[in-house]
C-alpha cells in the first residue's frame, strides 16, 4: 500500500523535531550540573575547596556548577520531595545521611575514576570525596585550654555559651548524638547527659557552619563542628580552636565523618554529574583538599605533604578513632532523634 504524502511529511517533520529536541537537551546538558551539598566545603569568602574545584571544572569542561547548600538531612529531604521531578545531579552529605539517601533509592550506581582507594558504598552508589573527622571548637581568647571531658561542659560557666547543631537536620549535629552514645556506653546514658546539658545549650541550629563565627566572636565558648570545616575557618577566625571531648577517665575520641557524594537517581544532567564526580576524585583536586579545604584526601594513594597536611595530621595525634556501624545508625536514626527530642525538650 503506497504511503500517503501527508503522512510521510508528518513523519519526517516529527523526526526533525525529535532530533532538534535531542540536540537541545544535549546542549543544555553540556552547560550545567546541580550539586546539593552539606555545608563546609565552600568558603565564606569564595576561598574554599568547592570554590576552587568548581572553577577549575568549569574552566576545563565549560560546565557551570549550580550549587545548593544546607544541612545533610535537609538536603536529603529536598531530594525526596523532588523525587518525581529531580533537580539535583549530585548529592553530597555526611553519614548517616548518605546511607539514608541510598536506602530511599535516591542514588544510582556510578564508580568515579580515581575512587579505587577511597571509601565507597559496597553497592557503588556513593564515594567519599573528602575525608573528615567530627570535632568541637572552642574560643581560644576566653579559654586558655578546651574542656577535656563531656562532664566539664555541665559547668555553669557554659550557660548560654554552648551550642550544637540539631541532630537529624545537620550531619555534625547528628554526630554529637553518635559520639555521645559511644562515649557514654549506650543511648540511655548519652540522652541522660544531653538532657542535663540542655540547661547550658543556647538552642537549635540547622547549620553547623554558622556556629564557628559565633565562637570566634566570643558569643559562644564551645560549639560542635568538624575538623575540615573548622580548620579551614580558623584561617580567618584566629580565636577558633579544635578539640575532642573525652569520656570520663578516657582518651579523646572521634570518628570519620567524610563528605560522601553520589549521582542522583533521575538526574537531569547525569553525564555532567558523572564528569564532576570524576573531577572531584582526580589527583589534582585531591592534592588540594588539605591546603585549600582543610580536609583529608579521600584517596589513600594521594599523599599531601604541605604544611596544612602536616598540621592536620598532628591535630589527630592521641585521639582515639572509632568506627560507627553506619547501616545500623541509619536504621535507628529516626528513633534516636525522637528520643533526643524527648530527653532535651527540643
VENTA-V622792 format. One record per residue. N is the residue number from 0. SS is DSSP state (@ for helix, = for strand, . for the rest). OMEGA is omega in degrees with one decimal (999 if undefined). D_FIRST is the distance of its C-alpha to the first C-alpha in Angstrom with 2 decimals. Layout:
BEGIN
n=N ss=SS omega=OMEGA d_first=D_FIRST
n=N ss=SS omega=OMEGA d_first=D_FIRST
END
This chain:
BEGIN
n=0 ss=. omega=-176.8 d_first=0.00
n=1 ss=. omega=179.5 d_first=3.85
n=2 ss=. omega=179.3 d_first=6.58
n=3 ss=. omega=-177.9 d_first=9.12
n=4 ss=@ omega=-178.5 d_first=12.37
n=5 ss=@ omega=179.6 d_first=14.53
n=6 ss=@ omega=179.6 d_first=12.91
n=7 ss=@ omega=179.4 d_first=13.17
n=8 ss=@ omega=-179.7 d_first=16.72
n=9 ss=@ omega=-179.5 d_first=17.63
n=10 ss=@ omega=178.9 d_first=16.66
n=11 ss=@ omega=-179.7 d_first=18.70
n=12 ss=@ omega=179.6 d_first=21.46
n=13 ss=@ omega=177.7 d_first=21.72
n=14 ss=@ omega=178.9 d_first=22.01
n=15 ss=@ omega=179.9 d_first=24.67
n=16 ss=@ omega=179.4 d_first=26.45
n=17 ss=@ omega=179.5 d_first=26.45
n=18 ss=@ omega=-179.8 d_first=27.88
n=19 ss=@ omega=179.1 d_first=30.39
n=20 ss=@ omega=178.4 d_first=31.47
n=21 ss=@ omega=178.5 d_first=31.88
n=22 ss=@ omega=-179.9 d_first=34.01
n=23 ss=@ omega=179.3 d_first=36.03
n=24 ss=@ omega=-179.7 d_first=36.72
n=25 ss=@ omega=-179.9 d_first=37.77
n=26 ss=@ omega=178.1 d_first=39.98
n=27 ss=@ omega=-178.7 d_first=41.56
n=28 ss=@ omega=-177.1 d_first=42.00
n=29 ss=. omega=-171.8 d_first=43.84
n=30 ss=. omega=-173.3 d_first=46.45
n=31 ss== omega=169.5 d_first=48.02
n=32 ss== omega=-176.4 d_first=49.14
n=33 ss== omega=-178.7 d_first=50.91
n=34 ss== omega=169.6 d_first=53.89
n=35 ss== omega=-172.9 d_first=55.61
n=36 ss== omega=167.3 d_first=59.02
n=37 ss== omega=-178.7 d_first=62.44
n=38 ss=. omega=176.6 d_first=65.12
n=39 ss=. omega=-176.4 d_first=67.50
n=40 ss=. omega=177.2 d_first=65.62
n=41 ss=. omega=-175.3 d_first=65.34
n=42 ss=. omega=177.2 d_first=68.62
n=43 ss=. omega=-176.9 d_first=70.50
n=44 ss=. omega=179.4 d_first=70.70
n=45 ss=. omega=-176.1 d_first=67.50
n=46 ss=. omega=-179.6 d_first=69.25
n=47 ss=. omega=-179.6 d_first=67.72
n=48 ss=@ omega=176.7 d_first=65.65
n=49 ss=@ omega=-178.8 d_first=62.43
n=50 ss=@ omega=-177.4 d_first=63.33
n=51 ss=@ omega=-174.7 d_first=63.81
n=52 ss=@ omega=177.1 d_first=60.85
n=53 ss=@ omega=178.4 d_first=58.38
n=54 ss=@ omega=178.8 d_first=59.51
n=55 ss=@ omega=179.6 d_first=59.29
n=56 ss=@ omega=179.7 d_first=55.80
n=57 ss=@ omega=179.2 d_first=54.56
n=58 ss=@ omega=-177.4 d_first=56.23
n=59 ss=@ omega=-170.8 d_first=54.68
n=60 ss=@ omega=-174.7 d_first=51.10
n=61 ss=. omega=-178.7 d_first=50.74
n=62 ss=. omega=179.8 d_first=49.95
n=63 ss== omega=179.3 d_first=52.07
n=64 ss== omega=172.6 d_first=53.58
n=65 ss== omega=-169.3 d_first=53.61
n=66 ss== omega=176.8 d_first=56.52
n=67 ss== omega=-173.4 d_first=57.44
n=68 ss== omega=176.4 d_first=60.74
n=69 ss== omega=175.0 d_first=62.47
n=70 ss=. omega=-177.8 d_first=64.06
n=71 ss=@ omega=179.7 d_first=62.27
n=72 ss=@ omega=178.8 d_first=61.76
n=73 ss=@ omega=-178.9 d_first=60.69
n=74 ss=@ omega=177.9 d_first=57.97
n=75 ss=@ omega=-179.5 d_first=56.59
n=76 ss=@ omega=178.0 d_first=56.56
n=77 ss=@ omega=177.3 d_first=54.71
n=78 ss=@ omega=176.4 d_first=51.93
n=79 ss=@ omega=-179.1 d_first=51.88
n=80 ss=@ omega=-176.9 d_first=51.50
n=81 ss=. omega=-174.1 d_first=48.62
n=82 ss=@ omega=-178.2 d_first=46.81
n=83 ss=@ omega=178.9 d_first=43.78
n=84 ss=@ omega=-173.8 d_first=43.62
n=85 ss=. omega=177.6 d_first=45.53
n=86 ss=. omega=-177.8 d_first=47.38
n=87 ss=. omega=174.8 d_first=49.42
n=88 ss=. omega=-178.1 d_first=48.32
n=89 ss== omega=176.4 d_first=51.64
n=90 ss== omega=178.2 d_first=54.30
n=91 ss== omega=178.9 d_first=57.90
n=92 ss== omega=172.7 d_first=60.52
n=93 ss=. omega=170.9 d_first=63.69
n=94 ss=. omega=0.5 d_first=63.99
n=95 ss=. omega=-174.3 d_first=63.59
n=96 ss=@ omega=176.2 d_first=60.95
n=97 ss=@ omega=175.5 d_first=58.62
n=98 ss=@ omega=177.9 d_first=58.80
n=99 ss=@ omega=178.3 d_first=58.22
n=100 ss=@ omega=177.7 d_first=55.10
n=101 ss=@ omega=-179.1 d_first=53.84
n=102 ss=@ omega=178.9 d_first=54.59
n=103 ss=. omega=179.5 d_first=52.57
n=104 ss=. omega=-176.7 d_first=49.48
n=105 ss=. omega=-176.1 d_first=49.80
n=106 ss== omega=176.6 d_first=49.72
n=107 ss== omega=-175.2 d_first=47.15
n=108 ss=. omega=171.1 d_first=48.15
n=109 ss=. omega=178.7 d_first=48.92
n=110 ss=. omega=-178.3 d_first=51.65
n=111 ss=. omega=174.0 d_first=52.86
n=112 ss=. omega=179.2 d_first=53.99
n=113 ss=. omega=-175.0 d_first=57.77
n=114 ss=. omega=-174.0 d_first=58.07
n=115 ss=. omega=-177.8 d_first=59.14
n=116 ss=. omega=179.4 d_first=62.79
n=117 ss=. omega=173.2 d_first=62.25
n=118 ss=. omega=-178.7 d_first=62.51
n=119 ss== omega=-179.1 d_first=59.06
n=120 ss=. omega=179.1 d_first=57.36
n=121 ss=. omega=-179.5 d_first=56.90
n=122 ss=. omega=173.2 d_first=53.27
n=123 ss=. omega=-176.8 d_first=52.62
n=124 ss=. omega=178.5 d_first=52.09
n=125 ss=. omega=-179.4 d_first=55.06
n=126 ss== omega=174.3 d_first=57.52
n=127 ss== omega=177.5 d_first=60.92
n=128 ss== omega=174.1 d_first=61.00
n=129 ss== omega=175.8 d_first=64.70
n=130 ss== omega=-169.6 d_first=67.36
n=131 ss=. omega=177.5 d_first=69.95
n=132 ss== omega=177.5 d_first=72.74
n=133 ss== omega=178.9 d_first=73.84
n=134 ss== omega=176.7 d_first=77.12
n=135 ss== omega=174.0 d_first=79.35
n=136 ss== omega=176.2 d_first=80.94
n=137 ss== omega=-178.7 d_first=84.45
n=138 ss== omega=-177.4 d_first=86.39
n=139 ss=. omega=-178.4 d_first=88.56
n=140 ss=. omega=-175.6 d_first=90.63
n=141 ss=. omega=177.0 d_first=91.96
n=142 ss=. omega=-179.7 d_first=91.85
n=143 ss=. omega=176.1 d_first=93.77
n=144 ss=. omega=-178.4 d_first=91.64
n=145 ss=. omega=172.5 d_first=88.74
n=146 ss=. omega=-178.6 d_first=89.32
n=147 ss=. omega=-175.6 d_first=89.36
n=148 ss== omega=174.3 d_first=88.27
n=149 ss=@ omega=-173.8 d_first=86.16
n=150 ss=@ omega=-179.6 d_first=89.40
n=151 ss=@ omega=-178.3 d_first=90.79
n=152 ss=@ omega=177.9 d_first=88.03
n=153 ss=@ omega=-178.6 d_first=89.60
n=154 ss=. omega=-177.5 d_first=92.59
n=155 ss=@ omega=-179.9 d_first=93.30
n=156 ss=@ omega=-178.9 d_first=93.01
n=157 ss=@ omega=179.8 d_first=89.22
n=158 ss=. omega=-176.6 d_first=88.97
n=159 ss=. omega=177.0 d_first=86.28
n=160 ss=. omega=-177.9 d_first=86.11
n=161 ss== omega=178.6 d_first=83.51
n=162 ss== omega=171.4 d_first=79.79
n=163 ss=. omega=-176.0 d_first=76.79
n=164 ss=. omega=-167.8 d_first=73.12
n=165 ss=. omega=174.6 d_first=71.45
n=166 ss=. omega=-179.0 d_first=70.32
n=167 ss=. omega=177.9 d_first=66.72
n=168 ss=. omega=179.5 d_first=65.89
n=169 ss=. omega=178.5 d_first=67.21
n=170 ss=@ omega=179.9 d_first=66.91
n=171 ss=@ omega=175.8 d_first=70.53
n=172 ss=@ omega=175.7 d_first=71.65
n=173 ss=@ omega=179.5 d_first=70.06
n=174 ss=@ omega=176.1 d_first=71.84
n=175 ss=@ omega=-179.0 d_first=75.20
n=176 ss=@ omega=-178.9 d_first=74.51
n=177 ss=@ omega=179.8 d_first=73.40
n=178 ss=@ omega=179.3 d_first=76.47
n=179 ss=@ omega=178.5 d_first=78.82
n=180 ss=@ omega=178.2 d_first=77.52
n=181 ss=@ omega=-173.0 d_first=78.13
n=182 ss=@ omega=-179.4 d_first=81.53
n=183 ss=@ omega=174.6 d_first=82.92
n=184 ss=. omega=177.0 d_first=81.70
n=185 ss=. omega=-176.7 d_first=79.32
n=186 ss=@ omega=-175.7 d_first=77.50
n=187 ss=@ omega=179.0 d_first=80.38
n=188 ss=@ omega=177.5 d_first=83.11
n=189 ss=@ omega=-179.8 d_first=80.71
n=190 ss=@ omega=175.2 d_first=79.87
n=191 ss=@ omega=179.0 d_first=83.54
n=192 ss=@ omega=-177.8 d_first=84.33
n=193 ss=@ omega=174.3 d_first=81.55
n=194 ss=@ omega=177.7 d_first=82.76
n=195 ss=@ omega=-179.1 d_first=86.24
n=196 ss=@ omega=-175.1 d_first=84.85
n=197 ss=. omega=178.5 d_first=83.16
n=198 ss=. omega=-179.1 d_first=86.54
n=199 ss=. omega=-173.2 d_first=86.32
n=200 ss== omega=178.9 d_first=82.58
n=201 ss=. omega=-179.1 d_first=81.62
n=202 ss=. omega=-174.0 d_first=78.37
n=203 ss=. omega=174.2 d_first=74.61
n=204 ss=. omega=-179.0 d_first=72.63
n=205 ss=. omega=-176.2 d_first=68.86
n=206 ss=. omega=176.1 d_first=69.22
n=207 ss=. omega=-176.4 d_first=71.56
n=208 ss=@ omega=-178.4 d_first=71.34
n=209 ss=@ omega=-175.3 d_first=73.21
n=210 ss=@ omega=-177.8 d_first=76.26
n=211 ss=@ omega=177.1 d_first=77.51
n=212 ss=@ omega=178.2 d_first=78.30
n=213 ss=@ omega=177.2 d_first=80.40
n=214 ss=@ omega=-179.7 d_first=82.32
n=215 ss=@ omega=-179.1 d_first=82.88
n=216 ss=. omega=-179.7 d_first=84.29
n=217 ss=. omega=176.8 d_first=86.56
n=218 ss=. omega=175.1 d_first=84.85
n=219 ss=. omega=173.0 d_first=84.22
n=220 ss=. omega=-175.0 d_first=86.27
n=221 ss== omega=173.8 d_first=83.62
n=222 ss== omega=175.5 d_first=79.86
n=223 ss== omega=179.8 d_first=77.12
n=224 ss== omega=171.0 d_first=74.68
n=225 ss== omega=-170.7 d_first=73.46
n=226 ss=@ omega=-176.7 d_first=74.76
n=227 ss=@ omega=-176.4 d_first=71.93
n=228 ss=@ omega=-175.9 d_first=71.76
n=229 ss=@ omega=176.8 d_first=75.53
n=230 ss=@ omega=178.3 d_first=76.39
n=231 ss=@ omega=-179.3 d_first=74.09
n=232 ss=@ omega=-176.8 d_first=75.57
n=233 ss=@ omega=178.7 d_first=79.12
n=234 ss=. omega=178.2 d_first=78.73
n=235 ss=. omega=179.0 d_first=79.01
n=236 ss=. omega=-170.3 d_first=80.84
n=237 ss=. omega=-177.4 d_first=84.22
n=238 ss=. omega=-175.3 d_first=85.52
n=239 ss== omega=175.0 d_first=82.71
n=240 ss== omega=-178.7 d_first=83.67
n=241 ss== omega=179.4 d_first=81.52
n=242 ss== omega=-177.4 d_first=82.92
n=243 ss=. omega=179.0 d_first=82.04
n=244 ss=. omega=177.3 d_first=83.85
n=245 ss== omega=169.7 d_first=85.54
n=246 ss=. omega=-177.5 d_first=86.15
n=247 ss=. omega=179.2 d_first=89.84
n=248 ss=. omega=-177.3 d_first=91.65
n=249 ss=. omega=178.1 d_first=88.55
n=250 ss=. omega=172.5 d_first=86.80
n=251 ss== omega=-178.8 d_first=84.31
n=252 ss== omega=171.5 d_first=80.79
n=253 ss== omega=177.6 d_first=77.24
n=254 ss== omega=-179.5 d_first=73.75
n=255 ss== omega=-178.8 d_first=70.75
n=256 ss=. omega=-172.6 d_first=68.53
n=257 ss=. omega=168.6 d_first=65.77
n=258 ss== omega=-176.0 d_first=63.11
n=259 ss== omega=-173.9 d_first=59.96
n=260 ss== omega=177.1 d_first=56.49
n=261 ss== omega=177.8 d_first=53.03
n=262 ss== omega=-176.2 d_first=49.43
n=263 ss== omega=176.3 d_first=48.31
n=264 ss=. omega=-179.2 d_first=45.46
n=265 ss=. omega=-179.1 d_first=42.47
n=266 ss=. omega=-178.7 d_first=44.28
n=267 ss=. omega=-179.9 d_first=42.43
n=268 ss=. omega=-172.0 d_first=43.54
n=269 ss=@ omega=179.3 d_first=43.86
n=270 ss=@ omega=178.2 d_first=43.68
n=271 ss=@ omega=175.7 d_first=46.57
n=272 ss=@ omega=177.9 d_first=48.40
n=273 ss=@ omega=179.7 d_first=48.27
n=274 ss=@ omega=179.6 d_first=49.48
n=275 ss=@ omega=177.9 d_first=52.37
n=276 ss=@ omega=175.8 d_first=53.42
n=277 ss=@ omega=-176.9 d_first=53.51
n=278 ss=@ omega=179.5 d_first=55.67
n=279 ss=@ omega=179.8 d_first=58.05
n=280 ss=. omega=-179.3 d_first=58.70
n=281 ss=. omega=179.6 d_first=59.11
n=282 ss=@ omega=-179.6 d_first=62.53
n=283 ss=@ omega=-178.6 d_first=63.09
n=284 ss=@ omega=-177.7 d_first=62.60
n=285 ss=@ omega=177.3 d_first=64.50
n=286 ss=@ omega=-175.5 d_first=67.48
n=287 ss=. omega=-177.8 d_first=67.93
n=288 ss=@ omega=-178.7 d_first=67.85
n=289 ss=@ omega=-174.4 d_first=71.65
n=290 ss=@ omega=-178.7 d_first=72.74
n=291 ss=@ omega=-172.3 d_first=70.33
n=292 ss=@ omega=-179.7 d_first=69.42
n=293 ss=. omega=-178.7 d_first=72.50
n=294 ss=. omega=-177.4 d_first=70.59
n=295 ss== omega=-179.6 d_first=70.18
n=296 ss== omega=177.8 d_first=67.41
n=297 ss=. omega=-179.7 d_first=64.84
n=298 ss=. omega=-179.4 d_first=64.51
n=299 ss=. omega=178.2 d_first=67.41
n=300 ss=. omega=175.7 d_first=66.93
n=301 ss=. omega=-176.6 d_first=67.67
n=302 ss=. omega=177.8 d_first=71.43
n=303 ss=. omega=-179.9 d_first=72.70
n=304 ss=. omega=-179.5 d_first=76.37
n=305 ss=. omega=-177.9 d_first=76.81
n=306 ss=@ omega=179.5 d_first=79.66
n=307 ss=@ omega=178.6 d_first=77.40
n=308 ss=@ omega=178.4 d_first=76.14
n=309 ss=@ omega=-179.9 d_first=79.78
n=310 ss=@ omega=179.3 d_first=80.84
n=311 ss=@ omega=178.3 d_first=78.04
n=312 ss=@ omega=-179.9 d_first=78.99
n=313 ss=@ omega=-179.9 d_first=82.62
n=314 ss=@ omega=-177.1 d_first=81.70
n=315 ss=. omega=179.4 d_first=80.37
n=316 ss=. omega=175.9 d_first=83.55
n=317 ss=. omega=-179.9 d_first=85.21
n=318 ss=. omega=179.2 d_first=82.36
n=319 ss== omega=-177.4 d_first=81.16
n=320 ss== omega=177.4 d_first=77.37
n=321 ss== omega=-176.7 d_first=75.80
n=322 ss=. omega=177.3 d_first=72.16
n=323 ss=. omega=171.1 d_first=70.72
n=324 ss=. omega=-171.2 d_first=68.26
n=325 ss=@ omega=177.5 d_first=65.44
n=326 ss=@ omega=178.5 d_first=63.17
n=327 ss=@ omega=179.9 d_first=66.02
n=328 ss=@ omega=-179.8 d_first=66.87
n=329 ss=@ omega=-179.9 d_first=63.30
n=330 ss=@ omega=-177.1 d_first=63.26
n=331 ss=@ omega=-171.5 d_first=66.70
n=332 ss=@ omega=-179.9 d_first=66.29
n=333 ss=@ omega=-179.9 d_first=65.58
n=334 ss=@ omega=175.9 d_first=68.71
n=335 ss=@ omega=-176.6 d_first=70.74
n=336 ss=@ omega=179.1 d_first=69.95
n=337 ss=@ omega=179.3 d_first=70.69
n=338 ss=@ omega=175.5 d_first=73.96
n=339 ss=@ omega=178.7 d_first=74.88
n=340 ss=@ omega=-179.4 d_first=74.36
n=341 ss=@ omega=-176.7 d_first=76.61
n=342 ss=@ omega=-174.9 d_first=79.26
n=343 ss=@ omega=-177.4 d_first=79.43
n=344 ss=. omega=-177.0 d_first=78.73
n=345 ss=. omega=999 d_first=75.88
END
